[in-house]
């Protein structure tokens, strides 16, 4: 899982950063030619922005699915081999520690969308004068905040995934020991963090 997550996280953050840079290059201008170029730039920014936000949220959803699946596997394996509650509790604590982070990672892109809609020059939406900032400024600040926070959230998620992989390795070590003591077949290859091994 570590390698899969790292690859997806890097791609999503690069795409998110690329969309941010494209947004910086948009200049509406005052002539028809400049307006036409701006319209094309806005469309490209919109498409890359939507794609990057979908991928960002997909990465966080995969993390949640991973912890749900491995948590269930640890629980069932602990019960089947009578390993006690220790491994399951550690896995549950790791899952609970990552849920607020990935929830923020899913919520932030959703909050960014309205600011982008208001920043579109063709949009009738806008911010009240009393806000003190233009819609494009608010969108710029929101997008920059999202880029930075998403990277930080991904780093935190990677750390928790690595800790969870260690718990899985320890469970597998105990399973091998118990199976060896009872004369059962033992899988020799140590499980890596790319997949969840079968409990038996």
C-alpha positions as a Markdown table, in Angstrom:
| # | Residue | x | y | z |
|---|---|---|---|---|
| 1 | Unk | 0.0 | 0.0 | 0.0 |
| 2 | Unk | 2.9 | 2.4 | 0.7 |
| 3 | Unk | 4.0 | 2.4 | -2.9 |
| 4 | Unk | 0.5 | 2.7 | -4.3 |
| 5 | Unk | -0.4 | 5.5 | -2.0 |
| 6 | Unk | 2.9 | 7.4 | -2.6 |
| 7 | Unk | 2.4 | 7.2 | -6.4 |
| 8 | Unk | -1.2 | 8.4 | -6.3 |
| 9 | Unk | -0.4 | 11.1 | -3.8 |
| 10 | Unk | 2.5 | 12.5 | -5.9 |
| 11 | Unk | 0.4 | 12.5 | -9.1 |
| 12 | Unk | -2.6 | 14.2 | -7.4 |
| 13 | Unk | -0.4 | 16.9 | -5.8 |
| 14 | Unk | 1.5 | 17.5 | -9.1 |
| 15 | Unk | -1.9 | 17.8 | -10.9 |
| 16 | Unk | -3.2 | 20.1 | -8.1 |
| 17 | Unk | -0.1 | 22.2 | -8.3 |
| 18 | Unk | -0.3 | 22.4 | -12.1 |
| 19 | Unk | -3.9 | 23.6 | -11.9 |
| 20 | Unk | -2.8 | 26.2 | -9.4 |
| 21 | Unk | -0.1 | 27.5 | -11.8 |
| 22 | Unk | -2.5 | 27.5 | -14.7 |
| 23 | Unk | -4.8 | 29.7 | -12.6 |
| 24 | Unk | -2.0 | 32.2 | -11.9 |
| 25 | Unk | -1.5 | 32.6 | -15.7 |
| 26 | Unk | -5.1 | 33.7 | -16.4 |
| 27 | Unk | -5.3 | 37.4 | -17.5 |
| 28 | Unk | -8.7 | 38.5 | -18.7 |
| 29 | Unk | -7.2 | 41.6 | -20.4 |
| 30 | Unk | -9.2 | 44.3 | -22.2 |
| 31 | Unk | -9.1 | 43.4 | -25.9 |
| 32 | Unk | -11.2 | 40.7 | -27.6 |
| 33 | Unk | -8.1 | 38.6 | -28.4 |
| 34 | Unk | -7.0 | 38.7 | -24.7 |
| 35 | Unk | -10.5 | 37.8 | -23.7 |
| 36 | Unk | -10.5 | 34.8 | -26.1 |
| 37 | Unk | -7.1 | 33.6 | -24.7 |
| 38 | Unk | -8.4 | 34.1 | -21.2 |
| 39 | Unk | -11.5 | 32.0 | -21.9 |
| 40 | Unk | -9.3 | 29.1 | -23.2 |
| 41 | Unk | -7.1 | 29.4 | -20.2 |
| 42 | Unk | -10.1 | 29.4 | -17.8 |
| 43 | Unk | -11.5 | 26.2 | -19.5 |
| 44 | Unk | -8.1 | 24.5 | -19.2 |
| 45 | Unk | -7.8 | 25.6 | -15.6 |
| 46 | Unk | -11.3 | 24.4 | -14.8 |
| 47 | Unk | -10.8 | 21.0 | -16.4 |
| 48 | Unk | -7.4 | 20.4 | -14.6 |
| 49 | Unk | -8.8 | 21.7 | -11.4 |
| 50 | Unk | -11.8 | 19.4 | -11.4 |
| 51 | Unk | -9.6 | 16.4 | -12.4 |
| 52 | Unk | -7.1 | 17.2 | -9.6 |
| 53 | Unk | -9.8 | 17.7 | -7.0 |
| 54 | Unk | -11.4 | 14.3 | -7.9 |
| 55 | Unk | -8.1 | 12.6 | -7.7 |
| 56 | Unk | -7.2 | 14.2 | -4.4 |
| 57 | Unk | -10.5 | 13.0 | -2.9 |
| 58 | Unk | -10.0 | 9.6 | -4.4 |
| 59 | Unk | -6.6 | 9.2 | -2.7 |
| 60 | Unk | -8.2 | 10.1 | 0.7 |
| 61 | Unk | -11.0 | 7.6 | 0.0 |
| 62 | Unk | -8.5 | 4.9 | -0.8 |
| 63 | Unk | -6.8 | 5.5 | 2.5 |
| 64 | Unk | -10.1 | 5.2 | 4.4 |
| 65 | Unk | -10.9 | 2.0 | 2.5 |
| 66 | Unk | -7.4 | 0.6 | 3.3 |
| 67 | Unk | -7.8 | 1.2 | 7.0 |
| 68 | Unk | -11.3 | -0.3 | 7.1 |
| 69 | Unk | -10.1 | -3.4 | 5.3 |
| 70 | Unk | -6.9 | -4.0 | 7.2 |
| 71 | Unk | -8.7 | -3.2 | 10.5 |
| 72 | Unk | -11.2 | -5.9 | 9.8 |
| 73 | Unk | -8.4 | -8.3 | 8.8 |
| 74 | Unk | -6.4 | -7.7 | 11.9 |
| 75 | Unk | -9.6 | -8.2 | 14.1 |
| 76 | Unk | -10.5 | -11.5 | 12.4 |
| 77 | Unk | -6.9 | -12.8 | 12.4 |
| 78 | Unk | -6.5 | -11.9 | 16.1 |
| 79 | Unk | -9.7 | -13.8 | 16.9 |
| 80 | Unk | -8.8 | -16.8 | 14.7 |
| 81 | Unk | -5.3 | -17.2 | 16.2 |
| 82 | Unk | -6.3 | -15.9 | 19.7 |
| 83 | Unk | -3.8 | -13.1 | 19.6 |
| 84 | Unk | -5.7 | -10.9 | 22.1 |
| 85 | Unk | -7.0 | -7.3 | 21.5 |
| 86 | Unk | -3.6 | -5.6 | 21.4 |
| 87 | Unk | -3.0 | -5.6 | 17.6 |
| 88 | Unk | -6.6 | -4.7 | 16.9 |
| 89 | Unk | -6.5 | -1.8 | 19.3 |
| 90 | Unk | -3.3 | -0.5 | 17.8 |
| 91 | Unk | -4.8 | -0.7 | 14.3 |
| 92 | Unk | -8.0 | 1.0 | 15.5 |
| 93 | Unk | -6.1 | 3.9 | 17.1 |
| 94 | Unk | -4.1 | 4.4 | 13.9 |
| 95 | Unk | -7.4 | 4.5 | 11.9 |
| 96 | Unk | -9.0 | 6.9 | 14.3 |
| 97 | Unk | -5.9 | 9.2 | 14.1 |
| 98 | Unk | -6.0 | 9.4 | 10.3 |
| 99 | Unk | -9.8 | 9.9 | 9.9 |
| 100 | Unk | -9.8 | 13.6 | 10.9 |
| 101 | Unk | -6.9 | 14.3 | 8.5 |
| 102 | Unk | -8.5 | 12.6 | 5.5 |
| 103 | Unk | -11.9 | 14.1 | 6.3 |
| 104 | Unk | -10.2 | 17.5 | 6.0 |
| 105 | Unk | -8.6 | 16.4 | 2.8 |
| 106 | Unk | -12.0 | 15.6 | 1.3 |
| 107 | Unk | -13.7 | 18.7 | 2.7 |
| 108 | Unk | -11.2 | 21.3 | 1.6 |
| 109 | Unk | -11.6 | 20.7 | -2.2 |
| 110 | Unk | -15.4 | 20.9 | -1.8 |
| 111 | Unk | -15.0 | 24.4 | -0.2 |
| 112 | Unk | -12.6 | 25.5 | -2.9 |
| 113 | Unk | -15.2 | 25.0 | -5.7 |
| 114 | Unk | -17.5 | 28.0 | -4.8 |
| 115 | Unk | -14.5 | 30.4 | -4.7 |
| 116 | Unk | -13.5 | 29.3 | -8.2 |
| 117 | Unk | -17.1 | 29.8 | -9.4 |
| 118 | Unk | -17.1 | 33.3 | -8.0 |
| 119 | Unk | -13.7 | 34.1 | -9.5 |
| 120 | Unk | -14.8 | 33.3 | -13.0 |
| 121 | Unk | -15.2 | 36.6 | -14.9 |
| 122 | Unk | -18.2 | 35.3 | -16.8 |
| 123 | Unk | -20.0 | 34.3 | -13.5 |
| 124 | Unk | -22.7 | 36.4 | -12.1 |
| 125 | Unk | -21.6 | 35.4 | -8.6 |
| 126 | Unk | -19.3 | 37.6 | -6.6 |
| 127 | Unk | -18.3 | 38.6 | -3.1 |
| 128 | Unk | -19.9 | 41.5 | -1.3 |
| 129 | Unk | -17.8 | 44.7 | -1.2 |
| 130 | Unk | -17.5 | 44.6 | 2.6 |
| 131 | Unk | -15.4 | 41.4 | 2.3 |
| 132 | Unk | -12.5 | 43.6 | 1.3 |
| 133 | Unk | -11.0 | 41.1 | -1.2 |
| 134 | Unk | -11.9 | 40.2 | -4.8 |
| 135 | Unk | -13.3 | 36.8 | -5.6 |
| 136 | Unk | -10.1 | 35.9 | -7.5 |
| 137 | Unk | -8.0 | 36.8 | -4.5 |
| 138 | Unk | -10.1 | 34.6 | -2.2 |
| 139 | Unk | -9.9 | 31.8 | -4.7 |
| 140 | Unk | -6.1 | 32.2 | -5.0 |
| 141 | Unk | -5.6 | 32.1 | -1.2 |
| 142 | Unk | -8.0 | 29.2 | -0.9 |
| 143 | Unk | -6.2 | 27.2 | -3.6 |
| 144 | Unk | -2.8 | 27.9 | -2.2 |
| 145 | Unk | -3.9 | 26.8 | 1.2 |
| 146 | Unk | -5.4 | 23.6 | -0.3 |
| 147 | Unk | -2.1 | 22.8 | -2.1 |
| 148 | Unk | 0.0 | 23.2 | 1.1 |
| 149 | Unk | -2.5 | 21.4 | 3.4 |
| 150 | Unk | -3.1 | 18.5 | 1.0 |
| 151 | Unk | 0.7 | 17.8 | 0.9 |
| 152 | Unk | 0.9 | 17.9 | 4.7 |
| 153 | Unk | -2.1 | 15.6 | 5.0 |
| 154 | Unk | -0.6 | 13.1 | 2.5 |
| 155 | Unk | 2.6 | 13.1 | 4.5 |
| 156 | Unk | 0.7 | 12.4 | 7.7 |
| 157 | Unk | -1.3 | 9.7 | 6.0 |
| 158 | Unk | 1.8 | 8.0 | 4.7 |
| 159 | Unk | 3.3 | 7.9 | 8.2 |
| 160 | Unk | 0.1 | 6.2 | 9.6 |
| 161 | Unk | 0.0 | 3.8 | 6.7 |
| 162 | Unk | 3.6 | 2.8 | 7.4 |
| 163 | Unk | 2.8 | 2.3 | 11.1 |
| 164 | Unk | -0.2 | 0.1 | 10.2 |
| 165 | Unk | 2.0 | -2.0 | 7.9 |
| 166 | Unk | 4.2 | -2.7 | 10.9 |
| 167 | Unk | 1.2 | -3.9 | 12.9 |
| 168 | Unk | 0.3 | -6.2 | 10.0 |
| 169 | Unk | 3.9 | -7.5 | 9.9 |
| 170 | Unk | 3.8 | -8.2 | 13.6 |
| 171 | Unk | 0.4 | -10.1 | 13.3 |
| 172 | Unk | 1.8 | -12.2 | 10.4 |
| 173 | Unk | 4.9 | -12.9 | 12.6 |
| 174 | Unk | 2.7 | -14.2 | 15.3 |
| 175 | Unk | 0.6 | -16.2 | 12.8 |
| 176 | Unk | 3.7 | -17.9 | 11.5 |
| 177 | Unk | 4.9 | -18.7 | 15.0 |
| 178 | Unk | 1.6 | -20.3 | 16.0 |
| 179 | Unk | 1.3 | -22.3 | 12.7 |
| 180 | Unk | 4.9 | -23.5 | 13.0 |
| 181 | Unk | 4.3 | -24.6 | 16.6 |
| 182 | Unk | 1.3 | -26.6 | 15.5 |
| 183 | Unk | 3.0 | -28.2 | 12.5 |
| 184 | Unk | 1.0 | -26.3 | 10.0 |
| 185 | Unk | 2.4 | -24.9 | 6.7 |
| 186 | Unk | 4.0 | -21.5 | 7.1 |
| 187 | Unk | 4.3 | -18.8 | 4.4 |
| 188 | Unk | 8.0 | -18.0 | 4.2 |
| 189 | Unk | 7.8 | -14.7 | 2.3 |
| 190 | Unk | 7.3 | -11.7 | 4.7 |
| 191 | Unk | 4.3 | -9.6 | 3.7 |
| 192 | Unk | 5.1 | -6.2 | 2.4 |
| 193 | Unk | 2.9 | -3.1 | 2.7 |
| 194 | Unk | 1.6 | -3.5 | -0.8 |
| 195 | Unk | -1.2 | -5.9 | 0.1 |
| 196 | Unk | -3.1 | -7.4 | 2.9 |
| 197 | Unk | -2.1 | -11.1 | 3.3 |
| 198 | Unk | -4.7 | -13.8 | 3.7 |
| 199 | Unk | -5.3 | -14.6 | 7.4 |
| 200 | Unk | -4.9 | -18.4 | 7.0 |
